[in-house]
Amino acid sequence: MHVGFIGLGHMGSGMAHNLLRAGHDVIVYNRSHGKAEALASAGARIAADVAEVCRNEVVITMLADDEAVTAVTFGDRKMIAALGKNAVHISMSTISVALSDRLAEVHRQAGQVYVAAPVFGRPEAAAAAQLFIIAAGDAHAVQRCQPLFDAMGQKTFVAAATPSAANLVKLSGNFMLGAVIESLGEAFALIRKSGVDPHRYLEILTGTLFSAPIYKTYGTLIADEKYQPAGFKMSLGLKDIRLALAVADAHSVPMPLASLVHDHFLAGVARGHGDSDWCRLAELSARNAGL
Ligand code: NAP
């Protein structure tokens, strides 16, 4: 397929590489130009601006947040203005339910198609085409995108016909990831302060009842105290918990644990750790324990 790709950060660069590997014709755009050049050697064409990327049947965005997606979508020579009729925008960033609903409406009014397809999996999974893709939108449109999902992920789950349902599922999942990181941080603080070897502890945890990938991945990073380079930045983690709380508020759903996790991420970012991996949250529990 002829695919445009916007956003070549930690996640997007691996995903675009995998589209090229699968034989798709890919044209890329990134706000900072250096990242796009790295893909040229793999066969990607580099677009001068957003409008040039949009001369394709499908355009994927994998950008930081609502602000970034808004910046490439609305305005002169941006996505809504530049995409052709029946062209598909696949929005794979973790964005708000409200923005996803707005994108669905404006693309519909412009005669374009909008599919939300946020992902589970860190940059290593993106590079290895092992993402879990949560897609939502018109069934025919999702089906049209399936060859691209197959190139980037290990499995696609279709959440619903309303695109923002996928964003809601993703945000609820990231709330749960944040809560697991918080609990691991508290448990490791206790273990360390009590003099038990954290790596031995991790081996016991993940070898018994806590064998899920999330405990292995984050447990290892916390046991190693390896928070740089960030696979997923704490500033983005804070953004996701904030978005989960916004939709919870809109639906009058109290989420006291999410509020606590939000405040702890906020404290981590306030301490200057916004660019560290979000599992640096564990350091906060360690410091509170006097470690
Ligand atoms: P990242 O490395 O920080 O990359 C962010 C991308 O957004 C870069 O291409 C950046 O361009 C672009 N960008 C930021 N602000 C912009 C703006 N105002 N206008 C245009 N472009 C802008 O982030 P990432 O880790 O790849 O994450 C991308 C998305 O995937 C986020 O929504 C994140 O929540 C989600 N996600 C991440 C992970 C993970 O583990 N990392 C896992 C699942 C989902 P520049 O290069 O110019 O800064």
py3Dmol code that shows the C-alpha trace and the ligand (Angstrom):
import py3Dmol

protein = """\
ATOM      1  CA  MET A   1       0.000   0.000   0.000  1.00  0.00           C
ATOM      2  CA  HIS A   2       1.028   3.649  -0.364  1.00  0.00           C
ATOM      3  CA  VAL A   3       1.351   4.908   3.190  1.00  0.00           C
ATOM      4  CA  GLY A   4       2.217   8.234   4.761  1.00  0.00           C
ATOM      5  CA  PHE A   5       3.720   8.151   8.260  1.00  0.00           C
ATOM      6  CA  ILE A   6       3.929  11.149  10.607  1.00  0.00           C
ATOM      7  CA  GLY A   7       5.889  10.953  13.875  1.00  0.00           C
ATOM      8  CA  LEU A   8       9.195   9.126  14.059  1.00  0.00           C
ATOM      9  CA  GLY A   9       9.834   9.084  17.798  1.00  0.00           C
ATOM     10  CA  HIS A  10      10.684   6.036  19.937  1.00  0.00           C
ATOM     11  CA  MET A  11       7.641   4.169  18.625  1.00  0.00           C
ATOM     12  CA  GLY A  12       7.064   5.583  15.157  1.00  0.00           C
ATOM     13  CA  SER A  13      10.540   4.939  13.752  1.00  0.00           C
ATOM     14  CA  GLY A  14      10.311   1.182  14.426  1.00  0.00           C
ATOM     15  CA  MET A  15       6.753   1.020  13.106  1.00  0.00           C
ATOM     16  CA  ALA A  16       7.666   2.824   9.867  1.00  0.00           C
ATOM     17  CA  HIS A  17      10.654   0.497   9.423  1.00  0.00           C
ATOM     18  CA  ASN A  18       8.348  -2.508   9.683  1.00  0.00           C
ATOM     19  CA  LEU A  19       5.973  -1.116   7.051  1.00  0.00           C
ATOM     20  CA  LEU A  20       8.958  -0.804   4.704  1.00  0.00           C
ATOM     21  CA  ARG A  21      10.126  -4.346   5.561  1.00  0.00           C
ATOM     22  CA  ALA A  22       6.662  -5.657   4.686  1.00  0.00           C
ATOM     23  CA  GLY A  23       6.984  -4.104   1.226  1.00  0.00           C
ATOM     24  CA  HIS A  24       4.758  -1.037   1.610  1.00  0.00           C
ATOM     25  CA  ASP A  25       5.618   2.206  -0.144  1.00  0.00           C
ATOM     26  CA  VAL A  26       6.224   4.618   2.744  1.00  0.00           C
ATOM     27  CA  ILE A  27       6.685   8.376   2.810  1.00  0.00           C
ATOM     28  CA  VAL A  28       7.583   9.838   6.199  1.00  0.00           C
ATOM     29  CA  TYR A  29       7.427  13.206   7.919  1.00  0.00           C
ATOM     30  CA  ASN A  30       8.793  14.265  11.283  1.00  0.00           C
ATOM     31  CA  ARG A  31       8.861  17.730  12.824  1.00  0.00           C
ATOM     32  CA  SER A  32      12.636  17.415  13.437  1.00  0.00           C
ATOM     33  CA  HIS A  33      14.203  16.355  10.174  1.00  0.00           C
ATOM     34  CA  GLY A  34      17.112  14.154  11.363  1.00  0.00           C
ATOM     35  CA  LYS A  35      14.814  11.296  12.410  1.00  0.00           C
ATOM     36  CA  ALA A  36      13.297  11.033   8.921  1.00  0.00           C
ATOM     37  CA  GLU A  37      16.711  10.757   7.288  1.00  0.00           C
ATOM     38  CA  ALA A  38      17.464   7.596   9.298  1.00  0.00           C
ATOM     39  CA  LEU A  39      14.558   5.924   7.473  1.00  0.00           C
ATOM     40  CA  ALA A  40      15.644   7.012   4.008  1.00  0.00           C
ATOM     41  CA  SER A  41      18.416   4.405   3.980  1.00  0.00           C
ATOM     42  CA  ALA A  42      15.707   1.773   4.634  1.00  0.00           C
ATOM     43  CA  GLY A  43      13.828   2.929   1.537  1.00  0.00           C
ATOM     44  CA  ALA A  44      11.427   5.570   2.821  1.00  0.00           C
ATOM     45  CA  ARG A  45      10.789   8.759   0.919  1.00  0.00           C
ATOM     46  CA  ILE A  46      10.993  11.938   2.984  1.00  0.00           C
ATOM     47  CA  ALA A  47       8.207  14.500   2.753  1.00  0.00           C
ATOM     48  CA  ALA A  48       8.893  18.211   3.044  1.00  0.00           C
ATOM     49  CA  ASP A  49       5.682  18.825   4.975  1.00  0.00           C
ATOM     50  CA  VAL A  50       2.450  17.268   6.262  1.00  0.00           C
ATOM     51  CA  ALA A  51       0.578  18.000   3.022  1.00  0.00           C
ATOM     52  CA  GLU A  52       3.043  15.933   0.985  1.00  0.00           C
ATOM     53  CA  VAL A  53       2.549  12.894   3.251  1.00  0.00           C
ATOM     54  CA  CYS A  54      -1.198  13.227   2.803  1.00  0.00           C
ATOM     55  CA  ARG A  55      -1.123  12.473  -0.944  1.00  0.00           C
ATOM     56  CA  ASN A  56      -1.636   8.815  -0.014  1.00  0.00           C
ATOM     57  CA  GLU A  57      -4.522   6.419   0.484  1.00  0.00           C
ATOM     58  CA  VAL A  58      -3.574   5.963   4.144  1.00  0.00           C
ATOM     59  CA  VAL A  59      -1.740   8.216   6.593  1.00  0.00           C
ATOM     60  CA  ILE A  60      -0.638   7.038  10.028  1.00  0.00           C
ATOM     61  CA  THR A  61       0.074   9.416  12.905  1.00  0.00           C
ATOM     62  CA  MET A  62       2.224   8.301  15.859  1.00  0.00           C
ATOM     63  CA  LEU A  63       2.741  11.518  17.792  1.00  0.00           C
ATOM     64  CA  ALA A  64       3.318  12.462  21.408  1.00  0.00           C
ATOM     65  CA  ASP A  65      -0.047  13.829  22.516  1.00  0.00           C
ATOM     66  CA  ASP A  66      -3.235  15.754  21.697  1.00  0.00           C
ATOM     67  CA  GLU A  67      -1.294  18.939  21.024  1.00  0.00           C
ATOM     68  CA  ALA A  68       0.973  17.237  18.480  1.00  0.00           C
ATOM     69  CA  VAL A  69      -1.915  15.491  16.703  1.00  0.00           C
ATOM     70  CA  THR A  70      -3.877  18.758  16.614  1.00  0.00           C
ATOM     71  CA  ALA A  71      -0.837  20.554  15.171  1.00  0.00           C
ATOM     72  CA  VAL A  72      -0.591  18.184  12.172  1.00  0.00           C
ATOM     73  CA  THR A  73      -4.344  17.835  11.622  1.00  0.00           C
ATOM     74  CA  PHE A  74      -5.878  21.310  11.585  1.00  0.00           C
ATOM     75  CA  GLY A  75      -4.848  24.251   9.436  1.00  0.00           C
ATOM     76  CA  ASP A  76      -3.443  25.131   6.061  1.00  0.00           C
ATOM     77  CA  ARG A  77      -1.534  22.249   4.351  1.00  0.00           C
ATOM     78  CA  LYS A  78      -2.374  19.982   7.341  1.00  0.00           C
ATOM     79  CA  MET A  79      -4.192  16.625   7.288  1.00  0.00           C
ATOM     80  CA  ILE A  80      -7.838  17.648   6.998  1.00  0.00           C
ATOM     81  CA  ALA A  81      -7.027  20.110   4.222  1.00  0.00           C
ATOM     82  CA  ALA A  82      -4.592  17.833   2.370  1.00  0.00           C
ATOM     83  CA  LEU A  83      -6.068  14.307   2.572  1.00  0.00           C
ATOM     84  CA  GLY A  84      -8.152  13.178  -0.402  1.00  0.00           C
ATOM     85  CA  LYS A  85     -11.725  11.858  -0.270  1.00  0.00           C
ATOM     86  CA  ASN A  86     -11.925   8.300   1.137  1.00  0.00           C
ATOM     87  CA  ALA A  87      -8.316   8.484   2.333  1.00  0.00           C
ATOM     88  CA  VAL A  88      -7.812   6.968   5.792  1.00  0.00           C
ATOM     89  CA  HIS A  89      -6.203   8.598   8.824  1.00  0.00           C
ATOM     90  CA  ILE A  90      -5.042   5.912  11.262  1.00  0.00           C
ATOM     91  CA  SER A  91      -4.371   7.620  14.584  1.00  0.00           C
ATOM     92  CA  MET A  92      -2.069   5.370  16.627  1.00  0.00           C
ATOM     93  CA  SER A  93      -0.937   7.877  19.275  1.00  0.00           C
ATOM     94  CA  THR A  94      -2.350   7.679  22.787  1.00  0.00           C
ATOM     95  CA  ILE A  95      -4.702  10.656  22.696  1.00  0.00           C
ATOM     96  CA  SER A  96      -7.820  11.782  24.534  1.00  0.00           C
ATOM     97  CA  VAL A  97     -11.248  10.328  23.900  1.00  0.00           C
ATOM     98  CA  ALA A  98     -12.467  13.897  23.247  1.00  0.00           C
ATOM     99  CA  LEU A  99      -9.905  14.559  20.493  1.00  0.00           C
ATOM    100  CA  SER A 100     -10.574  11.164  18.928  1.00  0.00           C
ATOM    101  CA  ASP A 101     -14.309  11.969  18.779  1.00  0.00           C
ATOM    102  CA  ARG A 102     -13.496  15.345  17.212  1.00  0.00           C
ATOM    103  CA  LEU A 103     -11.209  13.736  14.607  1.00  0.00           C
ATOM    104  CA  ALA A 104     -13.908  11.221  13.690  1.00  0.00           C
ATOM    105  CA  GLU A 105     -16.360  14.057  13.051  1.00  0.00           C
ATOM    106  CA  VAL A 106     -14.074  16.393  11.080  1.00  0.00           C
ATOM    107  CA  HIS A 107     -12.758  13.579   8.872  1.00  0.00           C
ATOM    108  CA  ARG A 108     -16.356  12.468   8.240  1.00  0.00           C
ATOM    109  CA  GLN A 109     -17.343  15.996   7.225  1.00  0.00           C
ATOM    110  CA  ALA A 110     -14.349  16.131   4.854  1.00  0.00           C
ATOM    111  CA  GLY A 111     -15.334  12.815   3.229  1.00  0.00           C
ATOM    112  CA  GLN A 112     -12.327  11.079   4.774  1.00  0.00           C
ATOM    113  CA  VAL A 113     -12.097   7.970   6.932  1.00  0.00           C
ATOM    114  CA  TYR A 114     -10.815   7.887  10.514  1.00  0.00           C
ATOM    115  CA  VAL A 115      -9.625   4.799  12.385  1.00  0.00           C
ATOM    116  CA  ALA A 116      -8.234   4.934  15.926  1.00  0.00           C
ATOM    117  CA  ALA A 117      -5.575   2.285  16.550  1.00  0.00           C
ATOM    118  CA  PRO A 118      -3.513   2.951  19.694  1.00  0.00           C
ATOM    119  CA  VAL A 119      -1.045   0.275  20.754  1.00  0.00           C
ATOM    120  CA  PHE A 120       0.252  -1.687  23.721  1.00  0.00           C
ATOM    121  CA  GLY A 121       3.988  -2.428  23.696  1.00  0.00           C
ATOM    122  CA  ARG A 122       7.179  -0.450  24.226  1.00  0.00           C
ATOM    123  CA  PRO A 123       9.707   0.663  21.563  1.00  0.00           C
ATOM    124  CA  GLU A 124      11.363  -2.789  21.540  1.00  0.00           C
ATOM    125  CA  ALA A 125       7.982  -4.320  20.642  1.00  0.00           C
ATOM    126  CA  ALA A 126       7.449  -1.617  17.999  1.00  0.00           C
ATOM    127  CA  ALA A 127      10.852  -2.398  16.445  1.00  0.00           C
ATOM    128  CA  ALA A 128      10.119  -6.144  16.460  1.00  0.00           C
ATOM    129  CA  ALA A 129       6.597  -5.784  14.949  1.00  0.00           C
ATOM    130  CA  GLN A 130       5.208  -7.245  18.187  1.00  0.00           C
ATOM    131  CA  LEU A 131       2.735  -4.508  19.131  1.00  0.00           C
ATOM    132  CA  PHE A 132      -0.799  -5.239  20.243  1.00  0.00           C
ATOM    133  CA  ILE A 133      -3.047  -2.959  18.198  1.00  0.00           C
ATOM    134  CA  ILE A 134      -6.440  -1.871  19.534  1.00  0.00           C
ATOM    135  CA  ALA A 135      -8.414  -0.718  16.501  1.00  0.00           C
ATOM    136  CA  ALA A 136     -11.838   0.890  16.288  1.00  0.00           C
ATOM    137  CA  GLY A 137     -13.867   2.444  13.508  1.00  0.00           C
ATOM    138  CA  ASP A 138     -15.980   1.469  10.537  1.00  0.00           C
ATOM    139  CA  ALA A 139     -15.526  -2.294  10.000  1.00  0.00           C
ATOM    140  CA  HIS A 140     -14.688  -1.936   6.304  1.00  0.00           C
ATOM    141  CA  ALA A 141     -12.112   0.766   7.072  1.00  0.00           C
ATOM    142  CA  VAL A 142     -10.464  -1.340   9.786  1.00  0.00           C
ATOM    143  CA  GLN A 143     -10.308  -4.243   7.334  1.00  0.00           C
ATOM    144  CA  ARG A 144      -8.615  -1.969   4.765  1.00  0.00           C
ATOM    145  CA  CYS A 145      -5.932  -1.146   7.358  1.00  0.00           C
ATOM    146  CA  GLN A 146      -5.318  -4.765   8.409  1.00  0.00           C
ATOM    147  CA  PRO A 147      -2.273  -5.368   6.138  1.00  0.00           C
ATOM    148  CA  LEU A 148      -0.611  -2.388   7.800  1.00  0.00           C
ATOM    149  CA  PHE A 149      -1.522  -3.601  11.285  1.00  0.00           C
ATOM    150  CA  ASP A 150      -0.123  -7.024  10.382  1.00  0.00           C
ATOM    151  CA  ALA A 151       3.179  -5.384   9.422  1.00  0.00           C
ATOM    152  CA  MET A 152       3.472  -3.546  12.753  1.00  0.00           C
ATOM    153  CA  GLY A 153       1.895  -5.802  15.326  1.00  0.00           C
ATOM    154  CA  GLN A 154       1.506  -9.368  16.549  1.00  0.00           C
ATOM    155  CA  LYS A 155      -2.260  -9.084  17.043  1.00  0.00           C
ATOM    156  CA  THR A 156      -5.081  -6.656  16.308  1.00  0.00           C
ATOM    157  CA  PHE A 157      -8.124  -6.406  18.552  1.00  0.00           C
ATOM    158  CA  VAL A 158     -11.161  -4.592  17.172  1.00  0.00           C
ATOM    159  CA  ALA A 159     -12.751  -2.751  20.086  1.00  0.00           C
ATOM    160  CA  ALA A 160     -15.880  -1.206  18.553  1.00  0.00           C
ATOM    161  CA  ALA A 161     -17.284   0.760  15.623  1.00  0.00           C
ATOM    162  CA  THR A 162     -16.804   4.065  17.447  1.00  0.00           C
ATOM    163  CA  PRO A 163     -13.128   5.045  17.041  1.00  0.00           C
ATOM    164  CA  SER A 164     -12.703   6.637  20.482  1.00  0.00           C
ATOM    165  CA  ALA A 165     -13.566   3.295  22.144  1.00  0.00           C
ATOM    166  CA  ALA A 166     -10.039   2.176  21.232  1.00  0.00           C
ATOM    167  CA  ASN A 167      -8.570   5.257  22.928  1.00  0.00           C
ATOM    168  CA  LEU A 168     -10.650   4.547  26.023  1.00  0.00           C
ATOM    169  CA  VAL A 169      -9.393   0.944  26.166  1.00  0.00           C
ATOM    170  CA  LYS A 170      -5.810   2.144  25.738  1.00  0.00           C
ATOM    171  CA  LEU A 171      -6.106   4.805  28.454  1.00  0.00           C
ATOM    172  CA  SER A 172      -7.665   2.352  30.899  1.00  0.00           C
ATOM    173  CA  GLY A 173      -4.788  -0.047  30.172  1.00  0.00           C
ATOM    174  CA  ASN A 174      -2.182   2.629  30.813  1.00  0.00           C
ATOM    175  CA  PHE A 175      -3.873   3.516  34.086  1.00  0.00           C
ATOM    176  CA  MET A 176      -3.422  -0.146  35.077  1.00  0.00           C
ATOM    177  CA  LEU A 177       0.228  -0.103  33.975  1.00  0.00           C
ATOM    178  CA  GLY A 178       0.801   3.022  36.086  1.00  0.00           C
ATOM    179  CA  ALA A 179      -0.848   1.328  39.072  1.00  0.00           C
ATOM    180  CA  VAL A 180       1.388  -1.749  38.642  1.00  0.00           C
ATOM    181  CA  ILE A 181       4.490   0.469  38.511  1.00  0.00           C
ATOM    182  CA  GLU A 182       3.340   2.236  41.688  1.00  0.00           C
ATOM    183  CA  SER A 183       2.831  -1.094  43.483  1.00  0.00           C
ATOM    184  CA  LEU A 184       6.164  -2.474  42.266  1.00  0.00           C
ATOM    185  CA  GLY A 185       7.885   0.707  43.465  1.00  0.00           C
ATOM    186  CA  GLU A 186       6.399   0.395  46.943  1.00  0.00           C
ATOM    187  CA  ALA A 187       7.193  -3.335  47.162  1.00  0.00           C
ATOM    188  CA  PHE A 188      10.798  -2.884  45.984  1.00  0.00           C
ATOM    189  CA  ALA A 189      11.302  -0.058  48.517  1.00  0.00           C
ATOM    190  CA  LEU A 190      10.214  -2.430  51.284  1.00  0.00           C
ATOM    191  CA  ILE A 191      12.397  -5.251  49.965  1.00  0.00           C
ATOM    192  CA  ARG A 192      15.487  -3.063  49.541  1.00  0.00           C
ATOM    193  CA  LYS A 193      15.150  -1.417  52.944  1.00  0.00           C
ATOM    194  CA  SER A 194      14.780  -4.828  54.545  1.00  0.00           C
ATOM    195  CA  GLY A 195      18.032  -5.976  52.959  1.00  0.00           C
ATOM    196  CA  VAL A 196      16.619  -8.591  50.588  1.00  0.00           C
ATOM    197  CA  ASP A 197      18.350  -8.789  47.195  1.00  0.00           C
ATOM    198  CA  PRO A 198      16.034  -7.048  44.676  1.00  0.00           C
ATOM    199  CA  HIS A 199      17.043  -9.329  41.789  1.00  0.00           C
ATOM    200  CA  ARG A 200      16.405 -12.457  43.838  1.00  0.00           C
ATOM    201  CA  TYR A 201      13.041 -10.937  44.822  1.00  0.00           C
ATOM    202  CA  LEU A 202      12.181 -10.289  41.154  1.00  0.00           C
ATOM    203  CA  GLU A 203      13.083 -13.879  40.258  1.00  0.00           C
ATOM    204  CA  ILE A 204      10.742 -15.154  42.966  1.00  0.00           C
ATOM    205  CA  LEU A 205       7.898 -12.796  42.012  1.00  0.00           C
ATOM    206  CA  THR A 206       7.999 -13.478  38.282  1.00  0.00           C
ATOM    207  CA  GLY A 207       8.619 -17.207  38.800  1.00  0.00           C
ATOM    208  CA  THR A 208       5.487 -17.618  40.910  1.00  0.00           C
ATOM    209  CA  LEU A 209       2.248 -15.645  40.688  1.00  0.00           C
ATOM    210  CA  PHE A 210       3.480 -12.560  38.838  1.00  0.00           C
ATOM    211  CA  SER A 211       4.656 -14.003  35.536  1.00  0.00           C
ATOM    212  CA  ALA A 212       2.910 -11.485  33.246  1.00  0.00           C
ATOM    213  CA  PRO A 213       5.165  -9.509  30.856  1.00  0.00           C
ATOM    214  CA  ILE A 214       4.378  -6.257  32.666  1.00  0.00           C
ATOM    215  CA  TYR A 215       5.939  -7.500  35.926  1.00  0.00           C
ATOM    216  CA  LYS A 216       8.975  -8.881  34.089  1.00  0.00           C
ATOM    217  CA  THR A 217       9.582  -5.744  32.017  1.00  0.00           C
ATOM    218  CA  TYR A 218       9.036  -3.142  34.719  1.00  0.00           C
ATOM    219  CA  GLY A 219      10.279  -5.322  37.574  1.00  0.00           C
ATOM    220  CA  THR A 220      13.612  -5.740  35.768  1.00  0.00           C
ATOM    221  CA  LEU A 221      13.970  -2.004  35.092  1.00  0.00           C
ATOM    222  CA  ILE A 222      13.146  -1.221  38.737  1.00  0.00           C
ATOM    223  CA  ALA A 223      15.482  -3.919  40.123  1.00  0.00           C
ATOM    224  CA  ASP A 224      18.263  -2.567  37.854  1.00  0.00           C
ATOM    225  CA  GLU A 225      17.267   1.047  38.629  1.00  0.00           C
ATOM    226  CA  LYS A 226      17.625   1.629  34.870  1.00  0.00           C
ATOM    227  CA  TYR A 227      15.541   4.658  34.028  1.00  0.00           C
ATOM    228  CA  GLN A 228      17.552   5.992  31.073  1.00  0.00           C
ATOM    229  CA  PRO A 229      17.240   5.859  28.135  1.00  0.00           C
ATOM    230  CA  ALA A 230      13.475   6.104  28.503  1.00  0.00           C
ATOM    231  CA  GLY A 231      11.387   3.607  26.555  1.00  0.00           C
ATOM    232  CA  PHE A 232       8.292   5.522  27.642  1.00  0.00           C
ATOM    233  CA  LYS A 233       8.838   8.963  29.100  1.00  0.00           C
ATOM    234  CA  MET A 234       7.316   9.837  32.468  1.00  0.00           C
ATOM    235  CA  SER A 235       5.879  13.034  30.948  1.00  0.00           C
ATOM    236  CA  LEU A 236       3.884  10.844  28.510  1.00  0.00           C
ATOM    237  CA  GLY A 237       2.813   8.503  31.330  1.00  0.00           C
ATOM    238  CA  LEU A 238       1.514  11.489  33.283  1.00  0.00           C
ATOM    239  CA  LYS A 239      -0.350  12.602  30.147  1.00  0.00           C
ATOM    240  CA  ASP A 240      -2.095   9.221  29.897  1.00  0.00           C
ATOM    241  CA  ILE A 241      -3.217   9.101  33.531  1.00  0.00           C
ATOM    242  CA  ARG A 242      -4.458  12.688  33.128  1.00  0.00           C
ATOM    243  CA  LEU A 243      -6.468  11.646  30.040  1.00  0.00           C
ATOM    244  CA  ALA A 244      -7.874   8.593  31.830  1.00  0.00           C
ATOM    245  CA  LEU A 245      -9.006  10.825  34.714  1.00  0.00           C
ATOM    246  CA  ALA A 246     -10.551  13.333  32.266  1.00  0.00           C
ATOM    247  CA  VAL A 247     -12.756  10.677  30.675  1.00  0.00           C
ATOM    248  CA  ALA A 248     -13.549   9.201  34.111  1.00  0.00           C
ATOM    249  CA  ASP A 249     -14.633  12.663  35.244  1.00  0.00           C
ATOM    250  CA  ALA A 250     -16.785  13.093  32.125  1.00  0.00           C
ATOM    251  CA  HIS A 251     -18.559   9.798  32.920  1.00  0.00           C
ATOM    252  CA  SER A 252     -18.711  10.437  36.714  1.00  0.00           C
ATOM    253  CA  VAL A 253     -16.544   7.423  37.481  1.00  0.00           C
ATOM    254  CA  PRO A 254     -14.431   7.907  40.616  1.00  0.00           C
ATOM    255  CA  MET A 255     -10.933   6.436  40.186  1.00  0.00           C
ATOM    256  CA  PRO A 256      -9.142   7.138  43.485  1.00  0.00           C
ATOM    257  CA  LEU A 257      -6.174   4.928  42.593  1.00  0.00           C
ATOM    258  CA  ALA A 258      -5.717   6.780  39.294  1.00  0.00           C
ATOM    259  CA  SER A 259      -5.757  10.073  41.204  1.00  0.00           C
ATOM    260  CA  LEU A 260      -3.003   8.831  43.511  1.00  0.00           C
ATOM    261  CA  VAL A 261      -0.890   7.528  40.633  1.00  0.00           C
ATOM    262  CA  HIS A 262      -1.438  10.830  38.792  1.00  0.00           C
ATOM    263  CA  ASP A 263      -0.102  12.819  41.752  1.00  0.00           C
ATOM    264  CA  HIS A 264       2.947  10.571  42.073  1.00  0.00           C
ATOM    265  CA  PHE A 265       3.774  10.969  38.348  1.00  0.00           C
ATOM    266  CA  LEU A 266       3.228  14.698  38.759  1.00  0.00           C
ATOM    267  CA  ALA A 267       5.753  14.698  41.632  1.00  0.00           C
ATOM    268  CA  GLY A 268       8.223  12.739  39.477  1.00  0.00           C
ATOM    269  CA  VAL A 269       7.916  15.222  36.611  1.00  0.00           C
ATOM    270  CA  ALA A 270       8.151  18.152  39.069  1.00  0.00           C
ATOM    271  CA  ARG A 271      11.447  16.674  40.294  1.00  0.00           C
ATOM    272  CA  GLY A 272      12.800  16.875  36.742  1.00  0.00           C
ATOM    273  CA  HIS A 273      12.249  13.244  35.691  1.00  0.00           C
ATOM    274  CA  GLY A 274       9.853  13.899  32.799  1.00  0.00           C
ATOM    275  CA  ASP A 275      12.341  12.492  30.268  1.00  0.00           C
ATOM    276  CA  SER A 276      13.194   9.415  32.376  1.00  0.00           C
ATOM    277  CA  ASP A 277      11.334   6.149  31.902  1.00  0.00           C
ATOM    278  CA  TRP A 278       8.019   6.289  33.719  1.00  0.00           C
ATOM    279  CA  CYS A 279       9.035   3.396  35.980  1.00  0.00           C
ATOM    280  CA  ARG A 280      11.323   5.902  37.734  1.00  0.00           C
ATOM    281  CA  LEU A 281       8.182   6.359  39.816  1.00  0.00           C
ATOM    282  CA  ALA A 282       9.709   3.563  41.928  1.00  0.00           C
ATOM    283  CA  GLU A 283      12.491   5.940  42.951  1.00  0.00           C
ATOM    284  CA  LEU A 284       9.895   8.142  44.649  1.00  0.00           C
ATOM    285  CA  SER A 285       8.839   5.264  46.941  1.00  0.00           C
ATOM    286  CA  ALA A 286      12.500   4.489  47.609  1.00  0.00           C
ATOM    287  CA  ARG A 287      13.249   8.133  48.563  1.00  0.00           C
ATOM    288  CA  ASN A 288      10.140   8.249  50.777  1.00  0.00           C
ATOM    289  CA  ALA A 289      11.528   5.179  52.553  1.00  0.00           C
ATOM    290  CA  GLY A 290      14.799   7.024  53.191  1.00  0.00           C
ATOM    291  CA  LEU A 291      16.735   4.973  50.636  1.00  0.00           C
TER     292      LEU A 291
END
"""
ligand_1 = """\
48
NAP
P 8.389 10.320 21.439
O 9.566 9.453 21.248
O 8.454 11.445 22.407
O 7.973 10.890 19.986
C 6.988 11.868 19.881
C 6.770 12.244 18.423
O 5.808 13.314 18.368
C 8.033 12.777 17.727
O 7.985 12.419 16.374
C 7.863 14.293 17.893
O 8.567 15.052 16.929
C 6.382 14.426 17.665
N 5.835 15.675 18.191
C 5.762 16.072 19.489
N 5.167 17.271 19.583
C 4.858 17.652 18.307
C 4.201 18.780 17.744
N 3.735 19.785 18.514
N 4.063 18.827 16.391
C 4.509 17.819 15.619
N 5.131 16.716 16.088
C 5.294 16.631 17.428
O 7.106 9.461 21.863
P 6.843 7.891 21.648
O 7.370 7.172 22.848
O 7.255 7.491 20.289
O 5.242 7.867 21.771
C 4.407 8.231 20.672
C 2.947 7.964 21.071
O 2.796 6.557 21.343
C 2.505 8.694 22.343
O 1.154 9.065 22.229
C 2.678 7.629 23.428
O 1.824 7.876 24.533
C 2.303 6.374 22.664
N 2.901 5.113 23.156
C 4.199 5.076 23.564
C 4.730 3.863 24.024
C 6.158 3.765 24.519
O 6.488 2.804 25.244
N 7.048 4.684 24.174
C 3.938 2.701 24.062
C 2.608 2.764 23.593
C 2.097 3.986 23.143
P 10.092 15.549 17.232
O 10.968 14.382 16.867
O 10.241 16.722 16.353
O 10.138 15.888 18.704
"""
view = py3Dmol.view(width=600, height=400)
view.addModel(protein, "pdb")
view.setStyle({"model": 0}, {"cartoon": {"style": "trace"}})
view.addModel(ligand_1, "xyz")
view.setStyle({"model": 1}, {"stick": {}})
view.zoomTo()
view.show()
